[in-house]
Amino acid sequence: MFSLSYILSRLLKKARGSAIADSLIHSTSKIESGSTVVRTTFDRHSFCGYDCTFVDCEIGAFCSIASRVTVGGARHPIEYVSTSPVFLAHRDSVSAKFSRHPYEWRPKTVIGSDVWIGENVLIKGGVTIGHGAVIGMGSVVTRDVPPYTIVAGNPARPIRMRFKPETVLAMLKLAWWTLPDEDLRRLAPGFTDPEAMLRQEGLL
């Protein structure tokens, strides 16, 4: 039995809502409260936890993204005399302007389908995360992650592959996340044994 204080705390956490702008979130996907989503798409059956930030991202289907994950974001011009926004044209936290040099950095960050991202992960803008990858909690991802690779650390480094190379190739060929729901219902009972499922489909 949950205490009243626990229930009230959960209700307050949910009540904050989420900030979503210029984005397309599939009706089967979920953005938890406290999260900010800007110029980003979420494909079907994906979710992110609380207090996440996504800027200029493309997120695939069936992704599981924990709380406090930050993907994309701004860059300051390290090649200029100063990195301060007081010399740039766009609006920022500070109001002073000594010049208004145009500067825009909006690389697209691509997260494939069936990707699992742990809590407190930071992903640099412009990175591509392959289908089926796993990002360990607290990781800082500054480079592309190949499909079905488990990475962790700061900076994130490969730990191991989820499956054998031939199984990975077969998974990518099947691309089950693109299949209609009726096909997924047929395949789902075999999801606990990837190789058997792939053999059943004639891919191994």
WOBELUR-V332332 format. One line per field, one symbol per residue. ss: DSSP state (H for helix, E for strand, - for the rest). phi: phi as a letter, one per 40 degrees, with the letter a starting at -180 (. if undefined). psi: psi as a letter, one per 40 degrees, with the letter a starting at -180 (. if undefined). A space follows every 10 residues. Layout:
# WOBELUR-V332332
ss: ???
phi: ???
psi: ???
This chain:
# WOBELUR-V332332
ss: ---HHHHHHH HHHHH---EE E--EE----E E----EEE-- EE----EE-- --EEE-EEE- ---EE----E E--------- ----HHHE-- ---------- E-------EE E----EE--- -EE----EE- ---EE----E E---E---EE EE-E--EEEE E---HHHHHH HHHH-HHH-- HHHHHHHH-- ---HHHHHHH ----
phi: .ccccccccc ccccccgbbb bfbbbdcccb bccgcbbbfb bbccfbabcc gcbbbfbbbc cfcbbccfbb bghcbbcccc dbccccbbcc caccccbcab ccaabbcccb bccfcbbccf cbbcdgcbbc dgcbbcdgcb cbbdbcdfbc bahbccbcca ccbcdccccc ccccfdcccc dccccccddc ccbdcccccd cgbb
psi: hiiddddddd ddddediihh hfihhideih hiieihhhfi ihaifiiiai fihhhfihha ifihhaifhh haaiiigeei dieieeeidi iadidihdig hhhhhgihhh haifhhhiif ihhiheihhi ieihhiieih heiihiifhh iiihihihdi idiidddddd ddddfdeeii ddddddddde eegddddddd efe.
